[in-house]
Amino acid sequence: MIPSYDHTIRFWDAKSGRCYRTIQYPDSQVNRLEITPDKRYLAAAGNPHIKLFDVNSNSPHPVMSYDSHTANVMAVGFQCDGNWMYSGSEDGTVKIWDLRAPGCQREYESRAAVNTVVLHPNQTELISGDQNGNIRVWDLTANSCSCELVPEVDTAVRSLTVMWDGSLVVAANNHGTCYVWRLLRGNQTMTNFEPLHKLQAHNKYILKCLLSPEFCDPHRYLATASADHTVKIWNVDGFTFRENLDRSPTLGVGLCFLCRWCIPYNSFF
C-alpha cells in the first residue's frame, strides 16, 4: 500500500507489481499509512483526519474517522494488540485513540509541529520528534513527559526509529544527520539515554530512518532515505556504510520493503 499526494491509496501486489485496488481520498493528500497488527484495517493519515479502512473489503468508504486534529497528521501507529492507536500532527499534539471507544482519549502538547512518533517496544512510552528539534518521551503510565532531548537546536527532527528490543533509538533531522542513543544497561525505560553515535548520513534532509526488525538478527542495519534521492544502508555495528540504493526512485517503498516486510538484505543484490 502506498500513500500519495494525488488523493489516492493504492494496493499493489508485491510479486507482480500490479495495482489491484485504489481508494479515493478526496479530503486531502495522504501523509502516512499503517496497518493494524491483525492486518484487518488500514489507517490513513491526512489533513486533518485519520480514516480507518477495511483491508479485505472492496468498499471505498472508511469504517471510522478520527477528527480531533486541526492540521496535517504526520504520524500514526498502533499498540501491539491493536487496542489503541497513536498519532502526531502539525497542530503540535500527540494523541491516543482507543479503537473500542469514540473520540480521543489522551492528548499531549509538544508546543511545535510534530513530524514523527514511535511506540517503544515496551508499549508504555511514545517518543515524538518535532519541527523545533525536540525529542520527547511520553510516559503513558505516568501520563506525562518523562524526558526531553534536543540534539540540534531549531533543526527539525524528521524521523525516529527504535530497535525491536528497545536497545537503540535513532533520530534523523533536516541536516541529514542521525543521532543514536543507547538505553543504559539494566534500565527498563526509555527515559535515560546514553549518546552512542552521530552519523552524517546525507547532505540533504532525511525523509525516513528505520532500524531492521527482529527477524534480521544477528545482522542489524539502519536504513535512511533522503531528499538527495538515495536510500543508504548502514551496519549498526560501528555505523559503517554498507550500500547505496540510489537506483530506485521510490525511496519510501524500498525502505519499507527492506526493513519491514521480511525481505532479506542479500535478496536485493
C-alpha positions, 0 to 999 in steps of 0.5 A, a space after each residue: 500500500 502506498 500513500 500519495 499526494 494525488 488523493 489516492 491509496 493504492 494496493 499493489 501486489 508485491 510479486 507482480 507489481 500490479 495495482 489491484 485496488 485504489 481508494 479515493 481520498 478526496 479530503 486531502 493528500 495522504 501523509 502516512 499509512 499503517 496497518 493494524 497488527 491483525 492486518 484487518 484495517 488500514 489507517 490513513 493519515 491526512 489533513 486533518 483526519 485519520 480514516 480507518 479502512 477495511 483491508 479485505 473489503 472492496 468498499 471505498 468508504 472508511 469504517 471510522 474517522 478520527 477528527 480531533 486534529 486541526 492540521 496535517 497528521 504526520 504520524 500514526 501507529 498502533 499498540 501491539 494488540 491493536 487496542 489503541 492507536 497513536 498519532 502526531 500532527 502539525 497542530 503540535 499534539 500527540 494523541 491516543 485513540 482507543 479503537 473500542 471507544 469514540 473520540 480521543 482519549 489522551 492528548 499531549 502538547 509538544 508546543 511545535 509541529 510534530 513530524 514523527 512518533 514511535 511506540 517503544 517496544 515496551 508499549 508504555 512510552 511514545 517518543 515524538 520528534 518535532 519541527 523545533 528539534 525536540 525529542 520527547 518521551 511520553 510516559 503513558 503510565 505516568 501520563 506525562 513527559 518523562 524526558 526531553 532531548 534536543 540534539 540540534 537546536 531549531 533543526 527539525 527532527 524528521 524521523 525516529 526509529 527504535 530497535 525491536 528490543 528497545 536497545 537503540 533509538 535513532 533520530 534523523 533531522 533536516 541536516 541529514 544527520 542521525 543521532 543514536 542513543 543507547 538505553 543504559 544497561 539494566 534500565 527498563 525505560 526509555 527515559 535515560 539515554 546514553 549518546 552512542 553515535 552521530 552519523 552524517 548520513 546525507 547532505 540533504 534532509 532525511 525523509 525516513 530512518 528505520 532500524 531492521 526488525 527482529 527477524 534480521 538478527 544477528 545482522 542489524 542495519 539502519 536504513 535512511 532515505 533522503 531528499 538527495 534521492 538515495 536510500 543508504 544502508 548502514 551496519 549498526 555495528 560501528 555505523 559503517 556504510 554498507 550500500 547505496 540504493 540510489 537506483 530506485 526512485 521510490 525511496 519510501 517503498 524500498 525502505 519499507 520493503 527492506 526493513 519491514 516486510 521480511 525481505 532479506 538484505 542479500 535478496 536485493 543484490 
